[in-house]
Amino acid sequence: MFDSILGNQDFINQLKIVCTHAADTSGDYSFSRLNKTMNAIMRQEIKPIMQQKRSSGTASLTKTKSSRQSKDNSWKTEQKALFAGRGRQWIYVELKDINPVLDFHEEQGHDVSNYRELVNKHGKAWVRYSSARINPVTDLPCAAFEIRYQGSKVPQPGVFYAIDHDVIMNITDDMRLEDGKTPHQLNLEGDNAPSAPKKVSKPKKVKVKKQDTSSELDELAAALQPSAPVPDESNDFPESLDPKEWEEFLMNEGYVQDGMDDDDDIFG
């Protein structure tokens, strides 16, 4: 805006004449007061024009947005329905059609060499349906398909192969993969295909059960404790205090050996 006004030399010359004449007439050569005067004039004379212009521009923009929203997008719904369902997203593409697209993505830094080898070996390429879009090159409705060159299980957003909407709506069964299967299920990628990155699971925490130390010590002490002799309830002890009867009893039980002196009395 500054350059536009300053570039209008007729206006600049006329502005100088008007400002100089106003200063000479009033005898006030203060620039700050001149600036305030010009601002007041701009608010009175120019501001209403700018407001009117802005209002008309907003109305035009709103009208354009409204017309875009009312645009018929039913073709997108029809196209998506064509690829809805398990195993219906994958289709075959002729090599002569996809090779130029592979060349383009290769120039963009994508290593499609392994994918080229696989599809050349099979005789045709396979791509996966992504979405209904407007082709930025032709500005026409199209179907965008992912070229999963890193393996069919690895999503590859941004690496697309486009087919015009009118063409893809006439898709035939021979364009789809056999039996509604994926390239992986059909072993199209063989052993050369990289597998999808696996999620590394965190090791589970093992809770260590706190042992009852006191209980273990009690069991250990009981095991080491010598067994108390079990009394022989069959022993028939003498009922009298006759020393001879007790001597005979002890000898029979093995507590007194033969040859023991008669004078040796257990009772002292």
C-alpha positions in Angstrom: 0.0 0.0 0.0 2.9 2.4 0.8 4.6 1.7 -2.5 1.3 2.1 -4.4 0.6 5.6 -2.9 4.2 6.8 -3.1 4.3 5.6 -6.7 1.5 8.0 -7.6 3.6 11.0 -8.4 0.6 13.3 -9.3 -0.9 12.6 -5.8 2.4 13.3 -4.1 2.9 16.6 -5.9 -0.7 17.7 -5.1 -0.2 16.6 -1.4 2.8 18.7 -1.1 1.0 21.8 -2.5 -2.0 21.3 -0.2 0.1 20.8 2.9 2.4 23.7 2.2 -0.6 26.0 1.5 -2.3 25.0 4.7 0.8 25.7 6.7 1.3 29.1 5.1 -2.3 30.1 5.5 -2.4 29.1 9.2 1.2 30.1 10.0 1.6 26.8 11.8 4.5 24.7 10.5 4.3 22.0 13.2 4.5 18.6 11.5 2.8 16.8 14.4 -0.3 19.1 14.1 -0.2 18.6 10.3 -0.2 14.8 10.9 -3.1 15.0 13.3 -5.0 17.1 10.8 -4.4 14.6 8.0 -5.5 11.7 10.2 -8.7 13.4 11.0 -9.4 14.1 7.3 -8.5 10.4 6.5 -11.0 9.1 9.1 -13.7 11.4 7.8 -13.2 11.0 4.1 -11.4 7.7 3.5 -12.4 5.4 6.3 -16.0 5.0 5.2 -14.8 4.0 1.7 -12.5 1.4 3.2 -15.3 -0.1 5.3 -17.6 -0.3 2.4 -14.9 -2.0 0.3 -14.2 -4.5 3.1 -17.9 -5.4 3.5 -18.4 -6.1 -0.1 -15.2 -8.2 -0.2 -16.4 -10.3 2.7 -19.8 -10.9 1.1 -18.1 -12.1 -2.1 -15.8 -14.5 -0.1 -18.8 -15.9 1.8 -20.7 -16.4 -1.4 -17.7 -18.3 -2.9 -17.4 -20.5 0.2 -21.1 -21.3 0.2 -21.0 -22.3 -3.5 -18.1 -24.6 -2.8 -19.9 -26.3 0.1 -23.0 -26.9 -2.0 -20.8 -28.6 -4.7 -21.9 -32.2 -5.4 -19.4 -34.6 -3.8 -21.5 -37.7 -4.3 -18.9 -39.1 -6.6 -16.6 -39.6 -3.6 -19.2 -41.7 -1.8 -19.8 -43.8 -4.9 -16.1 -44.4 -5.3 -15.5 -45.3 -1.7 -18.3 -47.8 -1.8 -16.6 -49.6 -4.7 -13.6 -50.4 -2.5 -15.5 -51.1 0.8 -15.2 -54.5 2.3 -12.4 -56.9 3.3 -9.9 -57.6 0.5 -11.5 -55.1 -2.0 -8.9 -52.4 -1.6 -6.2 -54.0 -3.6 -6.0 -53.9 -7.4 -3.6 -54.8 -10.2 -2.0 -52.2 -12.4 -0.2 -52.7 -15.7 3.6 -52.2 -15.6 3.6 -49.8 -18.5 1.2 -47.5 -16.6 2.9 -47.5 -13.2 6.5 -47.4 -14.3 6.5 -43.6 -15.1 5.0 -43.0 -11.6 7.7 -45.2 -10.0 10.3 -43.2 -11.9 8.9 -40.0 -10.4 8.8 -41.3 -6.8 12.4 -42.7 -7.3 13.5 -39.2 -8.3 11.9 -37.9 -5.0 14.2 -40.2 -3.0 12.0 -43.3 -2.5 13.9 -46.6 -3.0 11.4 -48.6 -5.1 14.0 -51.1 -6.4 12.7 -54.1 -4.4 9.1 -53.3 -5.4 10.1 -53.1 -9.1 11.8 -56.4 -8.9 8.7 -58.1 -7.4 6.2 -56.6 -9.8 8.4 -57.2 -12.9 8.7 -60.8 -11.8 4.9 -61.1 -11.4 4.1 -59.2 -14.7 1.9 -56.6 -13.1 1.9 -54.3 -10.0 -0.4 -54.1 -7.0 -1.6 -50.9 -5.3 -4.0 -50.3 -2.4 -6.9 -47.9 -2.5 -6.5 -44.8 -0.3 -9.2 -42.2 -1.0 -11.2 -40.2 -3.5 -9.4 -37.0 -4.4 -8.9 -34.2 -7.0 -5.9 -34.8 -9.1 -3.6 -31.8 -8.6 -2.2 -32.2 -12.1 -5.4 -32.6 -14.1 -7.8 -31.0 -11.6 -10.2 -33.9 -12.2 -11.7 -36.4 -9.7 -9.6 -39.5 -9.3 -8.9 -42.4 -7.0 -5.6 -42.4 -5.1 -3.8 -45.7 -4.5 -0.9 -46.3 -2.2 2.2 -47.8 -3.7 3.4 -49.9 -0.7 6.9 -50.4 -2.0 8.2 -51.3 1.5 5.8 -54.2 1.9 2.0 -54.6 1.6 1.7 -54.4 5.4 3.6 -51.1 5.7 1.4 -48.0 5.1 3.1 -45.6 2.6 1.2 -42.2 2.8 2.3 -39.8 0.1 3.4 -42.3 -2.5 0.4 -42.5 -4.7 -0.8 -43.8 -8.1 -3.8 -42.0 -9.4 -6.6 -43.3 -11.7 -9.3 -41.1 -13.1 -12.7 -41.5 -11.4 -14.5 -42.3 -14.6 -12.0 -45.1 -15.4 -11.9 -46.6 -11.9 -15.7 -46.7 -11.7 -15.6 -49.2 -14.6 -13.3 -51.6 -12.7 -13.5 -55.3 -13.7 -13.0 -58.4 -11.6 -9.7 -59.2 -13.3 -8.3 -55.9 -12.0 -8.8 -57.1 -8.4 -6.5 -59.5 -6.6 -7.5 -63.2 -6.6 -10.1 -64.3 -4.1 -10.2 -60.9 -2.4 -6.8 -61.6 -0.8 -3.8 -59.3 -0.1 -0.4 -59.5 -1.7 1.0 -61.0 1.5 -1.7 -63.7 1.5 -1.0 -64.5 -2.2 2.7 -64.6 -1.5 3.3 -62.1 -4.2 6.1 -60.5 -2.2 7.9 -63.9 -1.5 10.8 -63.8 0.9 12.1 -60.5 -0.4 9.3 -58.4 1.1 10.3 -56.5 4.3 7.9 -57.2 7.1 6.1 -54.5 9.0 7.9 -53.2 12.0 7.0 -55.1 15.1 6.1 -53.4 18.3 8.6 -54.1 21.1 6.7 -55.1 24.1 8.0 -54.1 27.5 9.0 -56.9 29.8 6.4 -57.6 32.4 7.2 -56.9 36.0 7.4 -60.0 38.1 6.1 -59.6 41.6 8.3 -61.3 44.1 6.3 -62.8 46.9 7.6 -61.9 50.3 8.6 -65.1 52.0 7.7 -65.8 55.6 11.2 -66.1 57.1 10.0 -66.9 60.6 7.9 -69.8 59.4 10.9 -71.2 57.4 13.2 -71.0 60.4 10.7 -72.8 62.6 10.4 -75.6 60.1 14.2 -75.9 59.8 14.6 -76.0 63.6 12.0 -78.7 63.9 13.8 -80.8 61.2 17.1 -80.5 63.1 15.7 -81.2 66.5 16.6 -84.8 67.7 13.6 -87.1 68.1 12.7 -87.7 71.7 12.6 -91.4 72.6 9.2 -92.9 72.5 8.5 -94.7 75.8 7.8 -98.3 75.7 4.4 -98.7 77.2 4.9 -102.5 77.2 7.4 -102.3 80.1 6.0 -103.8 83.3 7.6 -101.9 86.1 7.9 -103.7 89.5 5.1 -102.6 91.9 7.2 -103.1 95.1 10.4 -101.4 96.2 12.2 -104.7 96.6 15.7 -104.2 95.4 16.0 -107.7 94.0 12.9 -107.2 91.9 14.2 -103.9 90.5 17.7 -105.4 89.8 16.1 -108.3 87.9 13.9 -105.8 86.0 16.9 -103.6 85.0 19.0 -106.6 84.0 16.1 -107.8 81.8 15.9 -104.3 80.2 19.7 -104.2 79.5 20.5 -101.4 82.0 22.6 -103.7 84.2 25.2 -106.1 82.8 26.0 -109.6 84.0 28.9 -109.7 86.4 27.8 -106.6 88.3 28.7 -106.9 91.9 25.8 -107.7 94.3 27.0 -104.8 96.4 26.5 -102.3 93.7 23.1 -100.8 94.5 21.5 -98.4 92.1 20.0 -96.7 95.0 23.3 -96.2 96.7 
